[in-house]
Amino acid sequence: MTLIASPFPSPSPHTHSPQASQGWLNGLIGVVIFSGSLPATRLAVLDLPPLWLTVARASMAAVLALAVLLLFKQKRPMRSQIASLLVVALGVVLGFPLLTALALQQVTAAHSIVWVALLPLCTAVCGVWRGGERLRPAFWLFSLLGAALVMGFALVQGGASSWQGDALMLLAVALCGLGYAEGARLSRSLGGWQVISWALVLSLPVMLPLTLWLWPSDLTQVRAPAWWSLAYVALCSMWLGFVFWYRGLAQGGIAAVGQLQLLQPLLGFALAAWLLDEAVSPAMLGVTVGVLLCVACVRRFAA
């Protein structure tokens, strides 16, 4: 698999074409990379301010993206593509990282991961809106059922939950789904790694000054896990994961490949238990399994 490649053609309508299969593989790699994002963010906000963490990770990723764009002598995006790049930046560069960092000050990483189970549904909905994909009526039935399971879980939680944290996670998922769909649509003409790179570069004039302005007065007490977590969310979650993810969505279809995100909660639960020693309740696992079943039905009607 070539990490850096020129823009690719529109995905084939045949779900078993080689390009679609490559899309599923690229999407799976992206999901595996993303699965460490929330546990790493949880570790980082234990020692770092969430707002500074958001702008710092974006600035670090943007510097990397700019270097890669210059190295491979990429042409600037057309004026007609700038608005879409700004939507991507709002959703995945600013919105999701900031809102999840704020939410993770009030809820555990394991609890927040349950909300990530809504991302495939949100991405598919945005794929219909922005990507022009067609879905059968039964799709919406199972989408609403999956959403109801997650919302019900959030409402009945006790001390481990916070309505402010849950509201922040819900808004984060909505913005992230929009950023995923818009980026996948644009990737068909601009290229997957180019989309996330240009979105990061467009945000750099805002993010870098904010990073310097919000620089914490004392970083001597920040422990090593927080620094490693910042490096991970900046370089992997913010850039490398999107290189594969946008490519996969564009090759295999936004609604179809987007269902791979259902693996993310399961991987995230394992990481949260391993890295953070957080308890994963039977209710969390039950809700995740229920949403998995709903999205399996959704996938059947996504074509």
Secondary structure, 3 states (H helix, E strand, C coil): CCCCCCCCCCCCCCCCCHHHHHHHHHHHHHHHHHCCHHHHHHHHHCCCCHHHHHHHHHHHHHHHHHHHHHHCCCCCCCHHHHHHHHHHHHHHHHHHHHHHHHHCCCCCHHHHHHHHCCHHHHHHHHHHHHHCCCCCHHHHHHHHHHHHHHHHHHHHCCCCCCHHHHHHHHHHHHHHHHHHHHHHHHHHHHCHHHHHHHHHHHHHHHHHHHHHHCCCCCCCCCCHHHHHHHHHHHHHHHHHHHHHHHHHHHHHCHHHHHHHHHHHHHHHHHHHHHHHCCCCCHHHHHHHHHHHHHHHHHHHCCC
